[in-house]
Every structure is written in structure tokens, then in C-alpha cells.
Amino acid sequence: MKTLINLISIFILAFCLFSCNEDLVEQAQTGILKGKVVKRGSNVPIPNVKIFTTPTTQTVFSGTDGSFEIDAMPVGNYSVKAELSGYLTNFQAVNIQNQNQVVTVVFEMNDDTSLNSPPMTPQLLSPIDNAVNQPLSVELTWSATDPDTTDVLKYSVAIKNNLDTNVIQVNDLTANHYTLSNLKFGVSYFWQVSVSDGIHQPVLSSTGKFTTNTVPANRYHYVQKQNGNLVIISSDAQGNNFQLTNSSYNSWRPRKNNNAGLIAFLRTEGGSTHLYTANPDGSNPFKVTTVPVAGFNNYEVDFAWSTNGQELLYANFNKLYRINKDGSGLTQVYATPDGSMISECDWSYDGSKIALKTNDYSGYNTKIYVIDTTGNVIKTIASGNSGASGGLNFSVDGQLLLFTRDVSGYQDGSGNYRQLDSHIFVYNLTTNAVYDISSESQKPLGTNDLDPRFSPNNAQVIFMNTSNDNISQKNIMVIDLNSNMTDLSRNSLFTNGEMPDYE
């Protein structure tokens, strides 16, 4: 009997111990949930997001870095919920399977657009609608607001015109203004602004319209150096100007012809120099020549229009050509008998005479003479003088001829073609009289007078004056003429310019 009682006691004790062990094991089966809450698309951490589970365990909030942690989660399946005002509530399924298991989740939360309002319609401020006579650079301004003041607004601007089908599209602007440059004269532009808060569809403004100035009838054209290239500037007498040619091209020697309604100039293309024409606003540049313009120094060469604006005269080394403005009818007019190069030419107003300047391959041993249209030499004006010369231009009546000559006789062996004391001379083809108008207008010492042209009424000579150091600023000036070519006055017209034209 005693033995039976002992066996029963042992069985009861073992049962109790087993039962206690099972309870302890069940209590120890817990894991840890770690996670982070970010904004969808940008991955910016979101703090203060409420995180809680179903079945219920703990409720926690994400920290400043968006992270959170729920520990001691019993094994099992859970639905974890992330909730914050202004964002769409997010759910994640989580399964804790093992003791001390760490489960990691990331909540990517979207803005609750139902709580956000779209921006207001943008209002176009300037230029005012239907504005006219606008400059070629216009500041577009507009206003836009958003009821949700924390939204970041971005703008897009679309610009069209009545000239062609080109559309200018500017996106991702954060400022409510944009400078529209390099516009064309006499063109109507249409512009529209859209605004986006990054949540809703962009909101469009009405369409505005403005029209630029008509092409000014500028009589002056000259050259400036920009970004390593020569560009042509069009200006009136008051200095109101615009850039005629693009600075990505090298363009020089502007020559306007009112009868043609065009401006001709020289331009580098593929290592060669060619004649081009363009409209007075610089539009529609057209390459005239196939046989290039060429000489000892392409920046020293010059060409001429016919008075009626139908033909151009230019040189290729020792040959003189005439060509129609549309590029047709290339004809050789003259070739130098001794093989010397033709650097400059000018065509008289009546078309009967052509002035030429020839030189050797270094630019010296110059000769200035006049031929008729059949190539016969009519008159020799200068020959055998040392130093550089050039600047040929007939007066309107064909009785006077401008030219320049370096009276120092200096001949630069370095290839820079530097001149030390270049003067402007007027030669009378009837009397053979020669007038030094640089001396008569008190040319400053140490300077050169170059690139002279008669004014349309022969009352002035426009030219470029600069220091003979070859590095100083070049300025455009005029000399007022009188009948006896004495006591002449000179005045500054434009600063930082060369190769002037006055039509």
C-alpha cells in the first residue's frame, strides 16, 4: 500500500512539473517588429506616425528619422497599421514565427490628396495682354497661389509665335518670372503658364499675347568681338542697337544695300571665307558664294555691292569676280597681270569704275588703281609705297576715292600686319589732288585711322580709330568734311567697334 501511495505521489509531481514547463515555454515565444515610415517617391522620413497592430499588442509612434519598434510581440499573424493625418493609412501583414525573431517592414505613405487643394489659376502680369512695341528681350512675370501654403509650386512656360511652328518650352521653374531673349522684330508671341503642386494635375493660365518692335531702319553697322568671334551690330545715331549676327559665328565687314533690302557680310565656314546676305533684322542668312573670298589676310579683304543691289563684287586671290545676290551668274571680271592678290575693291555708284587694292603675299608692295568694267586700267593712284594701305570707297558722284596708308612705311615681319601711323586720304580723280584728312582733323599721335567710308551725302567720313599697339579698344568716329578739306573736326560715334558701314 505504501508503495502504491509513493507511485501516485511521483506521478502527480511529474504532472505538475510538466504543466509548469509548458506554461513557461508558451510565455517565451515572442519576437520584435522594427520598421521605418517614409514618403512614397522621395523616401523622406515621416515622424509621429501612429503604429498599432491587430491583434492588439503595443501602440508606438515613429521617431524623427521615421523609425519605430514593437518588442515582445507573441508569435502569430498581425495586421500592422500606420496612420497620420494628411496621409493615406497604410497596412502591412506581419508574421512572427519564432522566438526572438526580428521582422523588418517599411511603410511608404502617400499624401492624402483628398485633403489637399490644387493651385489657383496663374495670372499673367507682364507684358500685359496685346502689348506692342516690346523689346527683343522680355521679362515674363505671373502670379500663382495655392490654398495649401506648404505645397511647393513649379511652373512651366510655353511660347509660340505667328512666324513659324517653333515652340519654346521651359519647365521646372521655381520663380514666377522668366526672361525671354533673342526675339525677332515684328513678331507676335503667345505665352501660357502652367503651375503644379506635385499632387494634382497642372493648372493652366489663359494665353497672353505681345508683339515686338518692327525692324528699325538703322543706318549704321559695325563689328564687335564677342566670345572670340566677330559679330555685327546694327545701330542708329543715338546708339540704340541690336546684335545682327549670332556670336557662335565669325561674321565681319557689314555692307548694307537699301535697294536690295539686305546686308551683306563675310563669314567663316569650314575654314573658308564666304559672302553672306541677311535681312536687316539678321534673319534668313544666305550663303552667296561657292568660290570663297580669299586673300593674304581674310580680315583685311573687302567686297562691294552694285548700286541696284543685284550683284556683288569680290576677290579670290588674284581674280576679281561678280556674282548675283542669289548665288548665280559667277563671272570673272579681272585678274591681276602680275599675279598680285586683290585685297579690296569698290564699285562706283554709276557702275562704270572699279577701285582695286593689290598687294603681295605679306600684304605689302601695295598698289591702288581704278579699272573699267572690261578690265582696262583708268588711273593709278598709289604704287610702290612702303607699308600697309587699304580702305577703298568711292564718293556718290564717283569723283572722290577714300584710301588709307601707313605713312610710317612700317612693314611687320611677324605676320601681325601691324600699322603704326595709318592716315585717311581723299583722292580727287578729276584733279589728282590728294588730301590727308587725318592730319587735318588732328589725329592723336600713336593711333591709326582705318576702315573709312563716305557718308551717304559725302558730308562725313566714318572710320575706326585705335592705338597702334594692336590691343587697345577700337572706336568708331566721324570726320566732318568741307570743300577745301582743311581744319576738319572729328567726333566719337560708337565705342568698342570696327569696320563701320554708313548707308
C-alpha positions in Angstrom: 0.0 0.0 0.0 2.8 2.4 0.9 4.5 1.6 -2.5 1.2 2.5 -4.3 1.0 5.8 -2.5 4.6 6.7 -3.4 3.9 5.9 -7.1 0.9 8.1 -7.1 2.8 11.0 -5.5 5.6 10.7 -8.0 3.1 10.8 -10.9 1.3 13.9 -9.5 4.6 15.7 -9.0 5.8 14.9 -12.6 2.4 16.0 -14.0 2.7 19.4 -12.1 6.3 19.9 -13.3 5.4 19.2 -16.9 2.4 21.6 -16.7 4.6 24.4 -15.4 7.2 23.8 -18.1 4.6 24.1 -20.8 3.4 27.4 -19.5 6.9 28.8 -19.4 7.6 27.8 -23.0 4.4 29.4 -24.2 5.3 32.8 -22.4 8.8 32.9 -24.0 7.6 32.7 -27.7 7.9 36.4 -28.7 9.5 38.4 -31.5 10.4 42.0 -32.4 8.9 44.2 -35.1 11.2 47.0 -36.5 10.3 49.4 -39.2 10.5 52.8 -40.9 7.9 55.2 -42.3 8.9 57.3 -45.4 7.1 59.4 -48.0 6.5 57.5 -51.2 8.6 58.7 -54.1 11.1 60.8 -52.1 11.8 58.4 -49.2 11.8 61.3 -46.8 11.3 60.0 -43.2 7.9 60.8 -41.7 7.8 61.3 -37.9 4.9 61.0 -35.4 3.1 58.2 -37.4 0.9 56.1 -35.2 1.8 52.4 -35.5 -0.5 49.7 -33.9 -1.4 46.1 -34.5 -4.4 43.8 -34.9 -4.5 41.7 -32.7 -3.5 44.4 -30.3 0.0 44.5 -28.9 1.5 47.9 -28.4 0.9 51.4 -29.9 4.0 53.3 -30.8 4.9 56.5 -32.9 7.7 56.9 -35.4 10.7 59.0 -34.4 12.2 61.9 -36.2 14.1 59.5 -38.5 10.8 57.7 -39.3 11.8 54.6 -37.4 9.7 52.6 -34.8 10.0 49.3 -32.8 7.4 47.0 -31.1 9.1 44.4 -28.9 7.7 41.3 -27.1 5.2 40.5 -29.8 3.8 37.0 -29.3 4.2 34.6 -32.2 1.4 34.9 -34.7 0.0 36.8 -37.6 -0.7 40.5 -37.4 -2.0 43.4 -39.5 0.2 46.4 -38.7 -1.4 49.8 -39.4 0.4 53.2 -40.0 -1.7 56.3 -39.5 -1.1 60.0 -39.7 -3.4 62.9 -40.7 -2.7 64.2 -44.2 -1.5 60.7 -45.4 -3.4 57.7 -46.6 -3.4 55.0 -44.0 -1.1 52.1 -44.8 -1.3 48.4 -43.7 1.3 45.7 -43.7 0.9 41.9 -42.9 3.4 40.6 -40.4 4.1 37.0 -39.2 6.1 36.3 -36.1 7.1 32.7 -36.3 10.0 32.1 -33.9 11.3 33.0 -30.5 13.3 36.3 -30.7 12.6 36.7 -34.4 13.1 40.3 -35.8 10.8 41.3 -38.6 11.5 44.5 -40.5 9.0 46.5 -42.5 8.9 49.8 -44.4 5.8 51.9 -44.8 5.7 54.1 -47.9 2.9 56.5 -47.3 1.1 58.7 -49.9 -0.3 62.1 -49.4 -4.0 62.1 -48.8 -4.9 64.2 -51.9 -8.5 64.4 -50.7 -7.2 66.8 -48.0 -5.2 68.9 -50.5 -6.4 71.6 -52.9 -5.0 72.3 -56.3 -3.2 75.7 -57.1 -5.3 78.6 -58.2 -5.2 79.6 -61.9 -2.0 81.6 -62.7 -2.5 85.2 -63.6 -0.2 86.7 -66.3 1.1 90.1 -65.2 3.6 91.3 -67.8 3.7 92.0 -70.6 0.1 93.0 -70.5 -2.1 91.2 -73.0 -1.8 92.5 -76.6 1.2 94.7 -75.7 3.0 96.1 -78.7 6.5 97.6 -79.4 8.1 95.2 -77.0 12.0 94.8 -77.0 13.8 91.7 -78.2 14.3 90.6 -74.6 11.1 90.5 -72.5 10.6 89.6 -68.8 7.6 87.4 -68.5 6.0 87.6 -65.0 3.0 86.0 -63.4 1.4 85.2 -60.0 0.1 81.9 -58.6 -1.2 80.9 -55.2 -2.1 77.6 -53.5 -4.5 77.1 -50.6 -2.1 74.7 -49.1 0.7 77.0 -48.2 3.2 74.2 -47.6 2.9 73.0 -51.2 6.0 73.6 -53.4 4.9 75.1 -56.7 6.7 74.6 -60.0 5.9 76.4 -63.3 6.2 75.6 -67.0 6.0 78.3 -69.7 5.2 77.6 -73.3 5.8 80.3 -76.0 4.7 80.2 -79.6 4.8 82.8 -82.4 3.0 83.8 -85.6 6.1 83.4 -87.7 6.7 79.6 -87.6 5.8 76.4 -85.8 8.6 76.6 -83.2 7.6 76.2 -79.6 9.8 77.3 -76.7 9.1 75.1 -73.6 10.6 75.9 -70.2 9.9 73.5 -67.4 10.5 73.2 -63.6 10.7 76.9 -62.8 10.5 77.8 -59.2 10.4 81.5 -59.7 7.4 83.3 -61.1 9.3 85.1 -63.9 11.4 84.2 -66.9 13.5 86.3 -69.3 12.7 85.5 -72.9 15.6 86.7 -75.1 16.7 86.7 -78.8 13.2 87.5 -80.0 12.6 88.7 -83.6 11.4 92.0 -84.8 7.7 92.5 -85.7 6.6 89.1 -84.5 3.6 88.3 -82.2 4.3 85.9 -79.4 1.8 83.8 -77.4 2.6 82.5 -73.9 0.9 80.4 -71.3 1.9 79.3 -67.8 1.0 76.1 -66.0 1.5 75.5 -62.3 1.8 72.3 -60.4 1.9 71.4 -56.7 3.2 67.9 -57.5 -0.1 66.4 -56.3 -2.8 67.5 -58.7 -2.8 67.9 -62.5 -1.1 71.2 -63.6 -3.4 74.2 -63.8 -3.2 76.4 -67.0 -3.3 80.1 -67.2 -5.1 82.0 -70.0 -2.9 82.7 -73.1 -1.2 86.1 -73.4 0.0 87.9 -76.5 2.6 90.6 -77.2 4.3 91.9 -80.3 7.9 93.1 -80.7 9.1 96.2 -82.3 9.3 96.5 -86.1 12.8 96.3 -87.6 14.4 99.8 -87.1 15.8 101.4 -90.2 19.3 101.6 -88.8 21.9 103.3 -91.0 25.0 102.2 -89.1 26.5 98.8 -88.9 29.8 97.8 -87.3 31.7 94.9 -85.8 32.5 93.8 -82.2 34.4 90.9 -80.8 32.3 88.6 -78.6 33.3 85.1 -77.2 36.3 85.1 -79.6 34.2 85.8 -82.7 33.3 88.9 -84.6 29.6 89.9 -84.6 27.8 92.6 -86.5 25.9 95.3 -84.6 23.1 97.4 -86.1 22.6 100.9 -84.6 21.0 104.3 -85.0 22.8 107.6 -84.4 21.7 107.6 -80.8 23.4 104.3 -80.0 20.2 102.2 -79.9 21.4 98.9 -81.3 20.9 95.2 -81.6 23.1 92.3 -82.5 22.6 91.3 -86.1 24.6 88.1 -86.2 25.0 85.2 -83.7 28.2 85.1 -81.7 28.6 81.4 -82.4 29.6 82.5 -86.0 32.5 84.7 -87.1 31.0 87.5 -89.2 32.5 90.8 -90.3 32.6 93.6 -93.0 28.9 94.5 -93.0 27.7 96.3 -96.2 24.1 97.4 -96.4 22.3 97.9 -99.7 19.0 99.7 -99.4 17.9 98.7 -102.9 18.4 95.1 -102.2 16.9 95.4 -98.7 19.8 93.2 -97.5 23.0 93.4 -95.5 26.0 91.5 -97.0 28.9 90.4 -94.9 31.8 87.9 -94.7 31.6 84.8 -92.6 33.9 81.9 -91.9 32.6 78.5 -92.9 34.6 75.3 -92.7 37.9 77.1 -92.8 37.0 79.3 -95.8 35.5 82.8 -96.0 32.3 83.3 -97.9 29.9 86.1 -98.8 26.5 86.0 -97.0 23.4 88.2 -97.0 20.7 88.6 -94.4 17.6 90.7 -93.8 18.0 93.9 -91.8 16.9 92.1 -88.7 19.6 89.4 -89.2 17.1 86.8 -90.3 17.4 84.4 -93.2 21.2 84.4 -93.6 22.1 83.2 -97.1 25.4 81.9 -98.4 26.0 83.6 -101.8 29.4 82.2 -102.8 30.7 78.8 -103.7 34.1 80.1 -104.8 35.3 81.6 -101.5 36.6 85.1 -100.7 40.3 84.8 -100.2 43.4 87.0 -99.8 46.6 87.3 -97.8 44.5 88.1 -94.7 40.8 87.4 -94.7 40.1 90.2 -92.2 41.7 92.7 -94.5 39.7 91.8 -97.6 36.6 93.8 -98.7 33.9 93.5 -101.3 31.3 95.8 -102.9 27.6 95.9 -103.9 26.3 97.1 -107.2 24.1 100.1 -106.7 21.0 98.3 -107.7 21.6 95.6 -105.2 21.5 92.8 -107.7 25.3 91.9 -107.8 28.3 91.7 -105.5 32.0 92.1 -106.4 34.7 90.2 -104.6 38.2 88.7 -104.9 39.7 85.3 -104.7 43.5 85.8 -104.5 44.4 87.5 -107.9 41.0 87.2 -109.5 38.0 89.5 -109.3 34.5 88.1 -109.6 31.0 89.4 -109.8 28.1 87.3 -108.6 24.3 87.7 -108.4 22.9 88.1 -104.9 21.1 84.7 -105.2 24.5 83.0 -105.9 24.0 82.6 -109.6 26.0 84.0 -112.5 29.5 83.8 -111.1 31.7 85.7 -113.7 35.4 86.6 -113.6 35.8 90.3 -114.2 39.6 90.8 -113.9 42.8 89.1 -113.0 46.0 90.9 -112.0 48.6 90.7 -114.7 51.5 90.1 -112.3 49.7 87.6 -110.0 49.5 90.0 -107.1 46.5 89.5 -104.7 43.4 91.7 -104.8 42.5 92.5 -101.2 39.9 95.3 -101.6 37.5 96.5 -104.2 34.8 99.2 -104.6 32.2 99.8 -107.3 31.3 103.3 -108.3 27.7 104.4 -107.9 27.2 104.5 -111.7 28.8 101.1 -112.2 31.4 102.3 -114.6 34.5 102.1 -112.4 36.1 99.6 -110.0 38.8 100.6 -107.5 41.3 97.9 -106.5 44.0 97.5 -104.0 46.6 94.8 -104.6 49.5 93.5 -102.6 51.9 90.7 -102.3 51.5 87.6 -100.0 52.7 89.5 -96.9 50.2 92.4 -97.5 52.8 94.9 -98.7 54.1 96.2 -102.1 50.6 97.7 -102.4 49.1 99.3 -105.4 45.8 101.3 -105.7 44.3 101.8 -109.1 41.0 102.2 -111.0 39.8 99.9 -113.9 36.7 100.0 -116.1 34.3 97.0 -116.2 36.3 95.5 -119.1 39.5 95.4 -117.0 41.3 98.4 -118.6 43.3 100.5 -116.1 41.9 104.0 -116.0 44.1 105.6 -113.3 46.8 104.5 -110.9 46.5 106.3 -107.6 49.3 104.8 -105.5 52.1 102.4 -106.2 55.3 101.3 -104.7 54.8 102.9 -101.2 56.1 101.0 -98.2 53.7 99.9 -95.5 50.1 98.9 -95.5 47.2 100.6 -97.3 43.5 100.0 -98.0 40.1 101.4 -97.1 38.8 102.0 -100.7 35.5 103.8 -101.1 34.0 105.9 -103.9 32.0 109.0 -103.2 28.4 109.0 -104.5 29.4 111.1 -107.6 32.4 108.9 -108.3 34.8 111.8 -108.3 36.5 111.1 -104.9 38.1 108.0 -103.6 39.0 107.2 -100.0 42.0 105.2 -99.1 44.3 104.7 -96.1 48.1 104.4 -95.9 50.5 103.8 -93.1 52.7 106.9 -93.5 55.4 105.4 -91.3 56.1 102.9 -94.0 56.4 100.2 -91.4 56.3 96.6 -92.6 55.7 94.0 -89.9 57.7 90.8 -90.5 55.9 88.9 -87.7 52.7 88.4 -89.7 50.5 90.6 -87.5 50.2 93.2 -90.2 50.7 95.9 -87.5 50.4 99.6 -88.6 52.0 102.5 -86.8 50.5 105.7 -88.3 47.7 105.0 -90.7 46.1 108.1 -92.2 42.9 108.6 -94.3 43.3 110.2 -97.7 40.8 111.6 -100.2 41.9 111.4 -103.8 40.2 113.6 -106.4 40.0 111.6 -109.6 39.4 114.7 -111.7 42.2 117.0 -110.4 44.5 114.2 -109.0 44.7 116.2 -105.7 45.3 114.2 -102.5 44.1 115.4 -99.1 45.3 113.9 -95.8 42.1 114.3 -93.7 43.6 112.6 -90.7 46.2 115.3 -90.3 43.6 118.0 -91.0 41.4 116.5 -88.2 44.2 116.3 -85.7 44.6 112.5 -85.4 46.0 111.6 -82.0 49.7 110.5 -82.0 50.2 106.8 -81.8 46.9 105.9 -83.3 45.7 104.5 -86.6 42.7 105.7 -88.7 41.3 102.7 -90.6 38.2 101.4 -92.5 36.9 104.8 -93.8 33.6 105.1 -95.6 31.8 108.2 -97.1 28.5 109.1 -95.5 25.5 108.9 -98.0 25.7 112.6 -98.6 29.5 112.9 -98.8 29.5 115.3 -95.8 31.3 113.0 -93.5 33.7 110.1 -93.4 33.0 107.3 -90.8 36.1 105.3 -89.7 37.7 103.4 -86.9 40.5 104.8 -84.7 42.6 102.8 -82.3 46.0 102.8 -80.7 48.8 101.3 -82.8 49.6 98.8 -80.0 47.2 96.3 -81.7 45.5 95.5 -78.3 43.6 98.7 -77.3 39.9 99.3 -77.7 38.7 100.3 -81.2 36.3 103.2 -81.6 34.2 104.4 -84.4 34.4 108.2 -85.3 33.4 110.6 -88.0 35.2 113.4 -89.7 33.1 116.4 -90.9 34.3 117.4 -94.4 34.3 120.7 -96.1 35.0 121.9 -99.7 38.7 122.7 -99.1 39.4 119.7 -96.8 41.1 121.8 -94.2 40.6 122.4 -90.4 38.4 119.3 -90.2 36.8 118.2 -86.9 36.5 114.6 -85.7 33.9 113.2 -83.2 33.3 109.9 -81.5 30.3 107.9 -82.6 30.5 104.4 -81.1 32.9 102.8 -78.6 34.2 99.3 -79.0 33.6 98.9 -82.7 35.4 98.5 -86.0 34.7 98.0 -89.8 31.9 100.6 -89.8 29.3 101.0 -92.6 27.0 104.0 -93.1 24.2 103.8 -95.6 
